[in-house]
Amino acid sequence: MNELNSLTLTDFTKLAAVIWIKETSGLVNYARDSGIFRVMAVPANSGESREFSEIDGEEYVNFKGQGDQAARGRVQQGYTNTATVRRFAKNIGITYEMRRYNKYPEVVRRLVNLAQMSLYS
């Protein structure tokens, strides 16, 4: 099967990336936009996991009179969590015939549908 890949048609694969980014930028992801998630990029060759931890301290300070010793605050280790990168993929199969016989609306529809699927993974 002669499907689309970066070797068979490089210009089209570049266009596919543009369609993908355009479609995903217009979608609303309520979970990520809620503020309860921390979204961060993971640079190449930097490992697949990150450790997050929290230090809990007291919420308020104490009154300190003139010449008095300041009250010592209590600080303790909070939660610790290790996040691991996961990769999701789907092969949508864009064939030679689709490119050759002017089926670009179908190809674009497949790319758009794939972008929408990725939002909820």
OpenMM code with the backbone's topology and positions (N, CA, C; nanometers):
from openmm import Vec3, app, unit

residues = "MET ASN GLU LEU ASN SER LEU THR LEU THR ASP PHE THR LYS LEU ALA ALA VAL ILE TRP ILE LYS GLU THR SER GLY LEU VAL ASN TYR ALA ARG ASP SER GLY ILE PHE ARG VAL MET ALA VAL PRO ALA ASN SER GLY GLU SER ARG GLU PHE SER GLU ILE ASP GLY GLU GLU TYR VAL ASN PHE LYS GLY GLN GLY ASP GLN ALA ALA ARG GLY ARG VAL GLN GLN GLY TYR THR ASN THR ALA THR VAL ARG ARG PHE ALA LYS ASN ILE GLY ILE THR TYR GLU MET ARG ARG TYR ASN LYS TYR PRO GLU VAL VAL ARG ARG LEU VAL ASN LEU ALA GLN MET SER LEU TYR SER".split()
positions = [
    Vec3(0.0849, -0.1172, 0.0000),
    Vec3(0.0000, 0.0000, 0.0000),
    Vec3(0.0896, 0.1238, 0.0000),
    Vec3(0.0630, 0.2157, -0.0860),
    Vec3(0.1431, 0.3353, -0.1002),
    Vec3(0.0750, 0.4514, -0.0282),
    Vec3(0.0968, 0.4629, 0.1019),
    Vec3(0.0332, 0.5673, 0.1804),
    Vec3(0.1253, 0.6868, 0.1963),
    Vec3(0.0645, 0.7941, 0.2426),
    Vec3(0.1362, 0.9184, 0.2644),
    Vec3(0.2330, 0.9048, 0.3809),
    Vec3(0.3558, 0.9446, 0.3563),
    Vec3(0.4535, 0.9563, 0.4643),
    Vec3(0.5519, 1.0642, 0.4266),
    Vec3(0.6452, 1.0952, 0.5154),
    Vec3(0.7359, 1.2082, 0.4912),
    Vec3(0.8322, 1.1847, 0.3757),
    Vec3(0.8494, 1.0604, 0.3325),
    Vec3(0.9399, 1.0326, 0.2212),
    Vec3(0.8697, 1.0401, 0.0861),
    Vec3(0.7416, 0.9986, 0.0805),
    Vec3(0.6734, 0.9956, -0.0485),
    Vec3(0.6291, 1.1332, -0.0964),
    Vec3(0.5889, 1.2207, -0.0035),
    Vec3(0.5401, 1.3522, -0.0438),
    Vec3(0.5637, 1.4512, 0.0697),
    Vec3(0.6808, 1.5116, 0.0709),
    Vec3(0.7198, 1.5959, 0.1837),
    Vec3(0.6352, 1.7220, 0.1967),
    Vec3(0.5973, 1.7852, 0.0840),
    Vec3(0.5176, 1.9075, 0.0912),
    Vec3(0.3808, 1.8817, 0.1535),
    Vec3(0.3218, 1.7684, 0.1203),
    Vec3(0.1907, 1.7382, 0.1757),
    Vec3(0.1987, 1.7106, 0.3254),
    Vec3(0.3043, 1.6451, 0.3699),
    Vec3(0.3165, 1.6196, 0.5139),
    Vec3(0.3369, 1.7498, 0.5906),
    Vec3(0.4046, 1.8469, 0.5301),
    Vec3(0.4159, 1.9790, 0.5936),
    Vec3(0.2793, 2.0460, 0.6016),
    Vec3(0.1991, 2.0335, 0.4963),
    Vec3(0.0655, 2.0900, 0.4950),
    Vec3(-0.0227, 2.0207, 0.5996),
    Vec3(-0.0061, 1.8915, 0.6171),
    Vec3(-0.0838, 1.8177, 0.7170),
    Vec3(-0.0566, 1.8732, 0.8568),
    Vec3(0.0680, 1.9066, 0.8846),
    Vec3(0.1015, 1.9649, 1.0154),
    Vec3(0.0325, 2.0999, 1.0344),
    Vec3(0.0249, 2.1802, 0.9293),
    Vec3(-0.0416, 2.3108, 0.9367),
    Vec3(-0.1911, 2.2923, 0.9617),
    Vec3(-0.2542, 2.1981, 0.8919),
    Vec3(-0.3969, 2.1708, 0.9116),
    Vec3(-0.4208, 2.1236, 1.0545),
    Vec3(-0.3337, 2.0363, 1.1029),
    Vec3(-0.3456, 1.9830, 1.2395),
    Vec3(-0.3418, 2.0955, 1.3428),
    Vec3(-0.2412, 2.1826, 1.3333),
    Vec3(-0.2252, 2.2909, 1.4308),
    Vec3(-0.3431, 2.3876, 1.4229),
    Vec3(-0.3869, 2.4201, 1.3017),
    Vec3(-0.5003, 2.5108, 1.2851),
    Vec3(-0.6252, 2.4526, 1.3494),
    Vec3(-0.6497, 2.3242, 1.3309),
    Vec3(-0.7707, 2.2617, 1.3850),
    Vec3(-0.7646, 2.2496, 1.5367),
    Vec3(-0.6517, 2.2091, 1.5924),
    Vec3(-0.6438, 2.1911, 1.7372),
    Vec3(-0.6446, 2.3249, 1.8115),
    Vec3(-0.5959, 2.4310, 1.7490),
    Vec3(-0.5951, 2.5609, 1.8173),
    Vec3(-0.7354, 2.6182, 1.8323),
    Vec3(-0.8292, 2.5756, 1.7494),
    Vec3(-0.9654, 2.6255, 1.7577),
    Vec3(-1.0547, 2.5470, 1.8525),
    Vec3(-1.0072, 2.4330, 1.9032),
    Vec3(-1.0879, 2.3502, 1.9921),
    Vec3(-1.0735, 2.3962, 2.1361),
    Vec3(-1.1799, 2.3832, 2.2116),
    Vec3(-1.1782, 2.4222, 2.3526),
    Vec3(-1.1605, 2.2965, 2.4365),
    Vec3(-1.0624, 2.2973, 2.5249),
    Vec3(-1.0420, 2.1868, 2.6168),
    Vec3(-1.0688, 2.2394, 2.7572),
    Vec3(-1.1876, 2.2127, 2.8071),
    Vec3(-1.2307, 2.2687, 2.9346),
    Vec3(-1.1432, 2.2216, 3.0502),
    Vec3(-1.0976, 2.0980, 3.0458),
    Vec3(-1.0145, 2.0463, 3.1553),
    Vec3(-0.8833, 2.1239, 3.1639),
    Vec3(-0.8140, 2.1398, 3.0517),
    Vec3(-0.6865, 2.2116, 3.0533),
    Vec3(-0.7048, 2.3594, 3.0840),
    Vec3(-0.8146, 2.4169, 3.0385),
    Vec3(-0.8394, 2.5592, 3.0612),
    Vec3(-0.8889, 2.5894, 3.2021),
    Vec3(-0.9214, 2.4865, 3.2803),
    Vec3(-0.9768, 2.5080, 3.4130),
    Vec3(-0.8741, 2.5578, 3.5137),
    Vec3(-0.7467, 2.5399, 3.4867),
    Vec3(-0.6433, 2.5842, 3.5793),
    Vec3(-0.5978, 2.4772, 3.6768),
    Vec3(-0.6616, 2.3596, 3.6755),
    Vec3(-0.6189, 2.2548, 3.7686),
    Vec3(-0.5065, 2.1688, 3.7114),
    Vec3(-0.4756, 2.1880, 3.5833),
    Vec3(-0.3670, 2.1151, 3.5203),
    Vec3(-0.2483, 2.2069, 3.4973),
    Vec3(-0.1318, 2.1505, 3.5051),
    Vec3(-0.0099, 2.2235, 3.4708),
    Vec3(0.0412, 2.1634, 3.3412),
    Vec3(0.0373, 2.2411, 3.2334),
    Vec3(0.0798, 2.1936, 3.1023),
    Vec3(0.2214, 2.2429, 3.0778),
    Vec3(0.3107, 2.1515, 3.0449),
    Vec3(0.4490, 2.1907, 3.0185),
    Vec3(0.5057, 2.1078, 2.9048),
    Vec3(0.5908, 2.1716, 2.8274),
    Vec3(0.6572, 2.1024, 2.7168),
    Vec3(0.7718, 2.0182, 2.7718),
    Vec3(0.7959, 1.9053, 2.7067),
    Vec3(0.9069, 1.8186, 2.7449),
    Vec3(1.0055, 1.8194, 2.6278),
    Vec3(1.1185, 1.8885, 2.6433),
    Vec3(1.2154, 1.8960, 2.5342),
    Vec3(1.2719, 1.7580, 2.4985),
    Vec3(1.3146, 1.7441, 2.3758),
    Vec3(1.3738, 1.6184, 2.3309),
    Vec3(1.4987, 1.5854, 2.4125),
    Vec3(1.5202, 1.4592, 2.4352),
    Vec3(1.6380, 1.4069, 2.5064),
    Vec3(1.6479, 1.4577, 2.6501),
    Vec3(1.5324, 1.4855, 2.7132),
    Vec3(1.5359, 1.5317, 2.8515),
    Vec3(1.4667, 1.4339, 2.9466),
    Vec3(1.4377, 1.3150, 2.8995),
    Vec3(1.3731, 1.2153, 2.9843),
    Vec3(1.2228, 1.2157, 2.9660),
    Vec3(1.1595, 1.1087, 3.0120),
    Vec3(1.0164, 1.0942, 2.9907),
    Vec3(0.9329, 1.1166, 3.1170),
    Vec3(0.9959, 1.1506, 3.2271),
    Vec3(0.9181, 1.1736, 3.3481),
    Vec3(0.9687, 1.2968, 3.4223),
    Vec3(0.8792, 1.3560, 3.5006),
    Vec3(0.9106, 1.4719, 3.5828),
    Vec3(0.8498, 1.4480, 3.7204),
    Vec3(0.9213, 1.4899, 3.8239),
    Vec3(0.8692, 1.4775, 3.9592),
    Vec3(0.8239, 1.6148, 4.0083),
    Vec3(0.7043, 1.6174, 4.0638),
    Vec3(0.6484, 1.7397, 4.1187),
    Vec3(0.6251, 1.7180, 4.2670),
    Vec3(0.6609, 1.8162, 4.3467),
    Vec3(0.6351, 1.8057, 4.4900),
    Vec3(0.5941, 1.9420, 4.5438),
    Vec3(0.5318, 1.9392, 4.6597),
    Vec3(0.4805, 2.0610, 4.7186),
    Vec3(0.5307, 2.0715, 4.8622),
    Vec3(0.5651, 2.1925, 4.9010),
    Vec3(0.6031, 2.2199, 5.0393),
    Vec3(0.4871, 2.2962, 5.1017),
    Vec3(0.4323, 2.2431, 5.2099),
    Vec3(0.3214, 2.3085, 5.2794),
    Vec3(0.3741, 2.3892, 5.3961),
    Vec3(0.3334, 2.5110, 5.4019),
    Vec3(0.3696, 2.5974, 5.5144),
    Vec3(0.2441, 2.6483, 5.5814),
    Vec3(0.2615, 2.7282, 5.6829),
    Vec3(0.1468, 2.7857, 5.7507),
    Vec3(0.0860, 2.8950, 5.6643),
    Vec3(-0.0404, 2.9200, 5.6872),
    Vec3(-0.1106, 3.0169, 5.6043),
    Vec3(-0.0925, 3.1604, 5.6523),
    Vec3(-0.0760, 3.1799, 5.7835),
    Vec3(-0.0673, 3.3150, 5.8386),
    Vec3(0.0612, 3.3325, 5.9199),
    Vec3(0.1033, 3.4555, 5.9364),
    Vec3(0.2179, 3.4878, 6.0216),
    Vec3(0.1677, 3.5257, 6.1607),
    Vec3(0.2601, 3.5308, 6.2563),
    Vec3(0.2246, 3.5677, 6.3936),
    Vec3(0.2692, 3.7107, 6.4225),
    Vec3(0.2010, 3.7744, 6.5171),
    Vec3(0.2419, 3.9065, 6.5620),
    Vec3(0.3734, 3.8933, 6.6369),
    Vec3(0.4662, 3.9867, 6.6118),
    Vec3(0.5957, 3.9882, 6.6801),
    Vec3(0.6114, 4.1235, 6.7464),
    Vec3(0.6192, 4.1212, 6.8737),
    Vec3(0.6394, 4.2454, 6.9475),
    Vec3(0.7840, 4.2934, 6.9365),
    Vec3(0.8080, 4.4195, 6.9721),
    Vec3(0.9418, 4.4762, 6.9633),
    Vec3(1.0358, 4.4005, 7.0571),
    Vec3(1.1466, 4.3552, 7.0035),
    Vec3(1.2473, 4.2841, 7.0801),
    Vec3(1.2143, 4.1382, 7.1054),
    Vec3(1.0953, 4.0919, 7.0661),
    Vec3(1.0579, 3.9514, 7.0863),
    Vec3(1.1187, 3.8642, 6.9770),
    Vec3(1.1295, 3.7379, 7.0069),
    Vec3(1.1761, 3.6385, 6.9093),
    Vec3(1.0602, 3.6071, 6.8144),
    Vec3(1.0887, 3.5974, 6.6872),
    Vec3(0.9855, 3.5614, 6.5901),
    Vec3(0.9457, 3.4154, 6.6095),
    Vec3(0.8170, 3.3878, 6.5945),
    Vec3(0.7686, 3.2497, 6.6063),
    Vec3(0.8190, 3.1681, 6.4879),
    Vec3(0.8597, 3.0465, 6.5173),
    Vec3(0.9101, 2.9592, 6.4113),
    Vec3(0.7931, 2.9007, 6.3336),
    Vec3(0.8030, 2.9109, 6.2024),
    Vec3(0.6988, 2.8548, 6.1166),
    Vec3(0.7169, 2.7052, 6.0986),
    Vec3(0.6060, 2.6370, 6.0770),
    Vec3(0.6098, 2.4938, 6.0515),
    Vec3(0.6010, 2.4711, 5.9010),
    Vec3(0.6957, 2.3980, 5.8499),
    Vec3(0.6998, 2.3649, 5.7080),
    Vec3(0.7098, 2.2142, 5.6968),
    Vec3(0.6318, 2.1563, 5.6068),
    Vec3(0.6364, 2.0113, 5.5899),
    Vec3(0.6224, 1.9753, 5.4428),
    Vec3(0.6665, 1.8554, 5.4119),
    Vec3(0.6557, 1.8042, 5.2753),
    Vec3(0.5091, 1.7774, 5.2446),
    Vec3(0.4612, 1.8289, 5.1315),
    Vec3(0.3244, 1.8035, 5.0868),
    Vec3(0.3213, 1.6832, 4.9947),
    Vec3(0.2413, 1.6921, 4.8920),
    Vec3(0.2284, 1.5791, 4.8006),
    Vec3(0.3510, 1.5670, 4.7102),
    Vec3(0.3744, 1.4491, 4.6572),
    Vec3(0.4768, 1.4237, 4.5567),
    Vec3(0.4123, 1.3406, 4.4462),
    Vec3(0.4388, 1.3775, 4.3227),
    Vec3(0.3789, 1.3059, 4.2103),
    Vec3(0.4805, 1.2976, 4.0975),
    Vec3(0.4891, 1.1821, 4.0355),
    Vec3(0.5753, 1.1646, 3.9196),
    Vec3(0.4873, 1.1547, 3.7958),
    Vec3(0.5072, 1.2461, 3.7013),
    Vec3(0.4312, 1.2463, 3.5760),
    Vec3(0.5176, 1.1854, 3.4663),
    Vec3(0.4566, 1.0987, 3.3867),
    Vec3(0.5274, 1.0320, 3.2782),
    Vec3(0.4614, 1.0685, 3.1460),
    Vec3(0.5432, 1.0987, 3.0455),
    Vec3(0.4939, 1.1347, 2.9131),
    Vec3(0.4346, 1.0108, 2.8466),
    Vec3(0.3187, 1.0305, 2.7838),
    Vec3(0.2585, 0.9239, 2.7044),
    Vec3(0.2308, 0.9781, 2.5654),
    Vec3(0.2409, 0.8916, 2.4672),
    Vec3(0.2189, 0.9327, 2.3289),
    Vec3(0.0995, 0.8564, 2.2735),
    Vec3(0.0098, 0.9281, 2.2069),
    Vec3(-0.1074, 0.8682, 2.1455),
    Vec3(-0.0958, 0.8844, 1.9950),
    Vec3(-0.1462, 0.7890, 1.9194),
    Vec3(-0.1362, 0.7957, 1.7733),
    Vec3(-0.2524, 0.7213, 1.7098),
    Vec3(-0.2807, 0.7570, 1.5850),
    Vec3(-0.3812, 0.6873, 1.5058),
    Vec3(-0.3382, 0.6981, 1.3609),
    Vec3(-0.3354, 0.5873, 1.2901),
    Vec3(-0.3016, 0.5850, 1.1491),
    Vec3(-0.4302, 0.6064, 1.0705),
    Vec3(-0.4397, 0.7166, 0.9961),
    Vec3(-0.5628, 0.7468, 0.9234),
    Vec3(-0.5552, 0.7059, 0.7770),
    Vec3(-0.4410, 0.6609, 0.7304),
    Vec3(-0.4288, 0.6038, 0.5964),
    Vec3(-0.4674, 0.6959, 0.4821),
    Vec3(-0.3802, 0.7867, 0.4463),
    Vec3(-0.4010, 0.8724, 0.3295),
    Vec3(-0.3257, 0.8073, 0.2144),
    Vec3(-0.3993, 0.7572, 0.1175),
    Vec3(-0.3410, 0.6759, 0.0110),
    Vec3(-0.2975, 0.7585, -0.1096),
    Vec3(-0.2250, 0.6948, -0.1965),
    Vec3(-0.1810, 0.7545, -0.3221),
    Vec3(-0.3016, 0.7968, -0.4062),
    Vec3(-0.4034, 0.7111, -0.4096),
    Vec3(-0.5220, 0.7415, -0.4896),
    Vec3(-0.5947, 0.8656, -0.4379),
    Vec3(-0.5976, 0.8833, -0.3096),
    Vec3(-0.6613, 1.0025, -0.2532),
    Vec3(-0.5905, 1.1287, -0.3003),
    Vec3(-0.4588, 1.1237, -0.3038),
    Vec3(-0.3826, 1.2401, -0.3486),
    Vec3(-0.3916, 1.2566, -0.4997),
    Vec3(-0.3864, 1.1475, -0.5724),
    Vec3(-0.3790, 1.1500, -0.7180),
    Vec3(-0.5113, 1.1892, -0.7840),
    Vec3(-0.6231, 1.1487, -0.7262),
    Vec3(-0.7523, 1.1675, -0.7918),
    Vec3(-0.8391, 1.2723, -0.7241),
    Vec3(-0.7744, 1.3757, -0.6748),
    Vec3(-0.8408, 1.4957, -0.6229),
    Vec3(-0.9419, 1.4640, -0.5122),
    Vec3(-0.8973, 1.3907, -0.4129),
    Vec3(-0.9833, 1.3617, -0.2982),
    Vec3(-0.9339, 1.4385, -0.1762),
    Vec3(-0.8844, 1.5592, -0.1990),
    Vec3(-0.8309, 1.6403, -0.0895),
    Vec3(-0.9358, 1.6769, 0.0158),
    Vec3(-1.0632, 1.7012, -0.0216),
    Vec3(-1.1612, 1.7269, 0.0856),
    Vec3(-1.1701, 1.6096, 0.1845),
    Vec3(-1.1625, 1.4868, 0.1338),
    Vec3(-1.1661, 1.3697, 0.2219),
    Vec3(-1.0399, 1.3622, 0.3073),
    Vec3(-0.9260, 1.3944, 0.2479),
    Vec3(-0.7996, 1.3932, 0.3223),
    Vec3(-0.8035, 1.4969, 0.4335),
    Vec3(-0.8489, 1.6183, 0.4014),
    Vec3(-0.8571, 1.7244, 0.5017),
    Vec3(-0.9550, 1.6846, 0.6111),
    Vec3(-1.0680, 1.6231, 0.5748),
    Vec3(-1.1663, 1.5793, 0.6736),
    Vec3(-1.1053, 1.4760, 0.7683),
    Vec3(-1.0252, 1.3859, 0.7159),
    Vec3(-0.9581, 1.2870, 0.8014),
    Vec3(-0.8612, 1.3536, 0.8982),
    Vec3(-0.7862, 1.4513, 0.8490),
    Vec3(-0.6915, 1.5220, 0.9367),
    Vec3(-0.7653, 1.6006, 1.0449),
    Vec3(-0.8741, 1.6658, 1.0081),
    Vec3(-0.9524, 1.7430, 1.1048),
    Vec3(-1.0129, 1.6492, 1.2092),
    Vec3(-1.0679, 1.5368, 1.1669),
    Vec3(-1.1259, 1.4410, 1.2608),
    Vec3(-1.0196, 1.3855, 1.3553),
    Vec3(-0.9006, 1.3623, 1.3030),
    Vec3(-0.7917, 1.3129, 1.3863),
    Vec3(-0.7514, 1.4158, 1.4912),
    Vec3(-0.7477, 1.5426, 1.4527),
    Vec3(-0.7143, 1.6486, 1.5479),
    Vec3(-0.8193, 1.6560, 1.6581),
    Vec3(-0.9466, 1.6403, 1.6219),
    Vec3(-1.0526, 1.6454, 1.7217),
    Vec3(-1.0467, 1.5239, 1.8146),
    Vec3(-1.0109, 1.4069, 1.7622),
    Vec3(-0.9960, 1.2883, 1.8470),
    Vec3(-0.8843, 1.3065, 1.9485),
    Vec3(-0.7770, 1.3726, 1.9079),
    Vec3(-0.6611, 1.3865, 1.9949),
    Vec3(-0.6901, 1.4756, 2.1149),
    Vec3(-0.7861, 1.5638, 2.1023),
    Vec3(-0.8191, 1.6549, 2.2125),
    Vec3(-0.8687, 1.5785, 2.3336),
    Vec3(-0.9386, 1.4698, 2.3127),
    Vec3(-1.0017, 1.3986, 2.4232),
    Vec3(-0.9255, 1.2740, 2.4653),
    Vec3(-0.8031, 1.2592, 2.4208),
    Vec3(-0.7224, 1.1426, 2.4597),
    Vec3(-0.6477, 1.1679, 2.5864),
] * unit.nanometer
topology = app.Topology()
chain = topology.addChain("A")
for resn in residues:
    res = topology.addResidue(resn, chain)
    for name in ("N", "CA", "C"):
        topology.addAtom(name, app.Element.getBySymbol(name[0]), res)
